[in-house]
Amino acid sequence: MRFVNWLLRKVFEVVSRVSSDEFKQIPCSGPLILVGNHVNFLETPLVLAQLDNPSVTGLAKRESWNNPLFNFLFTRWGLIPIDRGTVDRDAMRMCIEALDQGKMVAISPEGTRSKDGQLLPGKPGIVPLAIQSGAPLLPVGFYGHEHFWANLKSLRKTEFHVSVGKPFRLIPDADVRSRDVRQAITDEIMYKIAELLPEKYRGHYRYEDKIVYQHLIPDNSPIHAC
């Protein structure tokens, strides 16, 4: 798969400019949950090709495997298919197994593409995974590539920006039986992503006053640097 990742990086060099230095802040191994926003199709292949790390997996909608190219790439990257709109327990189990194996699992709490780069409301499925796995979370923000297709048609390169934050955990013994609490925690996670984005991309998570994080605490575990 290393050759395929190298080839993809060369392709992306032709059509985009990638702020690749930020990728160096992502550890080489987990357990770690990478939480990021989802603008369009570009994040998954570009990020996985850049990281070129078999310890990274993630969730992708099951329909993606109907596309022959995505089927080839996603299968070899070991991505986990998920049925959207349902409580997919198999996907949850596979995520926990991957984290137990010391992998990093990339997830977009929005659950769908925003297309215009604006943050959408996060969905609370991320919370049970964080609770059951006990893994820390690392926020990653993506922006600048919302006009990829228009740029491609005009033969212009697309700026693909990546911003990596600091790892954090949910507070110990968080009571997440209430859906309202799970949504509140999800919103705090989304604000962590929003902090990494320019104001114009924060969408549902624009804010003027400093956010008080009631359910999140910094994680000071050793970083497994590359």
Sequence and secondary structure as in RCSB ss.txt:
>XXXX:A:sequence
MRFVNWLLRKVFEVVSRVSSDEFKQIPCSGPLILVGNHVNFLETPLVLAQLDNPSVTGLAKRESWNNPLFNFLFT
RWGLIPIDRGTVDRDAMRMCIEALDQGKMVAISPEGTRSKDGQLLPGKPGIVPLAIQSGAPLLPVGFYGHEHFWA
NLKSLRKTEFHVSVGKPFRLIPDADVRSRDVRQAITDEIMYKIAELLPEKYRGHYRYEDKIVYQHLIPDNSPIHA
C
>XXXX:A:secstr
 HHHHHHHHHHHHHHEEE GGGGGGS SS SEEEEE   STTHHHHHHHHH  TTEEEEEEGGGGGSHHHHHHHH
HHT EEE TTS  HHHHHHHHHHHHTT EEEE TT S  SSS      TTHHHHHHHH   EEEEEEES TTHHH
HHHTT  EEEEEEE   EEE TT    SHHHHHHHHHHHHHHHHTTS GGG GGG  SS    SSEEE       
 
